[in-house]
């Protein structure tokens, strides 16, 4: 059996292993400041190392297969994990993991479909899996914040919402202000990041291309595409999550679901 690939991998891990010295400094500072984060720092670093190593081997296998089925499977796996993570953030939203998963799926499918139709990227694992990972990850963050903020705002303003309902407003009309507020809060970081691209720090995709030998102009072109993808997917996913949350926050009689807002 040829084990050259393992030898090359272990040689390549020398620099990452040396970089652990920086984590060691962080752990020492945490200990000196009595932050109690030493174990969590060590565990997080080890977990990231294992996860990235495993995903590296998985991607290498998928790239070698060059099969569209693997693209779909990898994408659906990322959506499932993202939906679970976003649902954990909005833990007081009933069936929050399903709501988050469907919202992320809707936003990212629209974005990826547009990229394929417009032939921005070729439909190959080497392009589609990293791109979908960026889109899904960003949509996950925005969707989780939207759902949590919407539920919390309605809870804080229950009297206002119930008054609107008593006056004949529909659930959508009664919570329109809270929906807009949650969307603005969730989408603001994405928009702020777009406003400062290249001014404060070079974004990840652009940095990776430049370090890989691409010209800065080519890297800029790709980064603009990525920025547009992130904004589009985040907007669709966050708005979709509000539509899916409405039926869960109200009864069929257009009353607030007491169990949803009973906990802090």
Secondary structure, 3 states (H helix, E strand, C coil): CCCHHHHHHHHHHHHHHHCHHHHHHHHHHHHHCCCCCHHHHHHHHHHHHHHHHHHHHHHHHHHHHCCHHHHHHHHHHHHHHHHHHHHHHCCCCCCHHHHHHHHHHHHHHHHHHHHHHCCCCCCCHHHHHHHHHHHHHHHHHHHHHHHHHHHHHHHHCHHHHHHHHHCCCCHHHHCHHHHHHHHHHHHHHHHHHHHCECCCECCHHHHHHHHCCCCHHHHHHHHHHHHHHHHHHHHHHHHHHHHHHHHHHECCCCCECCCCCCCC
